[in-house]
Amino acid sequence: MARNKIALVGAGNIGGTLAHLVGLKELGDVVLFDIVDGMPQGKSLDIAESSPVDMFDADFKGTSDYKDIAGADVVIVTAGIARKPGMSRDDLIGINTKVMTQVGQGIKEHAPNAFVIVITNPLDAMVWVMQQATGFDPKKVVGMAGVLDSARFRHFLAEEFKVSVKDVTAFVLGGHGDTMVPSIRYSTVAGIPVPDLIKMGWTTQEKIDQIVQRTRDGGAEIVALLKTGSAFYAPAASAIAMAESYLKDQKRVMPVAAYLSGEYGVDGIYVGVPVVLGAGGVERIVEINLDESEKANFDKSVTAVRGLVDAAKGML
Ligand code: APR
């Protein structure tokens, strides 16, 4: 069987990390695309030269020509600009809407059967622009945010409880912004919900509230430390988990920015919700029960996403 082909549009910090992870995990051959001449070629060659050491078989090609993404099974998009200290994700909307339109046309023309994962911010609006630009079935166009936000939440919870991250599950719903909704009720240690762990004396409500806020500010915390760009290791790892679930039909249940058609009372936009991700793309949207306060926070987040989508619409 031929190897899968994975096209990475945007070969910056996240794009380069994605290419390396695809190689290490032997998910397929990689096409690394960027508008900067030489950079995708240089990163591709560098990663290919690491393959004899790490013992993986994959082809790497750097390019600035959309023809090279032809026949890609998965396209992961990080093209655009990343934020600098003091900027919110929403500040990127002007430039990145234009970039998504351009990239979407390239994907539509050369990789019409691809499963598309968008990482570019502001995420929920950019994945909407990508779906519009490609005209693809919304089940085949998703945004990566929830896996990252819940990974941050899981990391902080594991640190607090002093247990393995492997035994911590967590859910973050809503938009990928300040209004995201980390759910305490649906977060567990080996199946024990966090509210029960508070009752068991493992932590306090106050500490959990701090962790929820740190999760919401997770991206900004990294931006403030790095000063020259935004997070890239955890975002890349998160998108790879989604690509793997699609390529291997794993049917993993993951929070992703998915197109909603009435689910959660939302229609016609992308918002972070749990889904089943398999060979059909988004195979099922999981409608979990939200209590009053979760619902109010989710609705607030949806309103923020709608505002961004309207702003992007105005720029198209
Ligand atoms: N087509 C292709 N690539 C482009 C285009 C375009 N029209 N415009 C910009 N790029 C490339 C840049 O040349 C750069 O190499 O996108 C790359 C982005 O890389 P970085 O600046 O290193 O940003 P990164 O950290 O990878 O983040 C990318 O993901 O998480 C989001 O907020 C983040 O929107 C940002 C994106």
Boltz pocket constraint, residues with backbone or C-beta under 6 A from the ligand:
constraints:
  - pocket:
      binder: B
      contacts: [[A, 9], [A, 10], [A, 11], [A, 12], [A, 13], [A, 14], [A, 15], [A, 33], [A, 34], [A, 35], [A, 36], [A, 77], [A, 78], [A, 79], [A, 80], [A, 81], [A, 82], [A, 83], [A, 92], [A, 96], [A, 99], [A, 102], [A, 103], [A, 119], [A, 120], [A, 121], [A, 122], [A, 229], [A, 230], [A, 231], [A, 232], [A, 235]]
      max_distance: 6.0
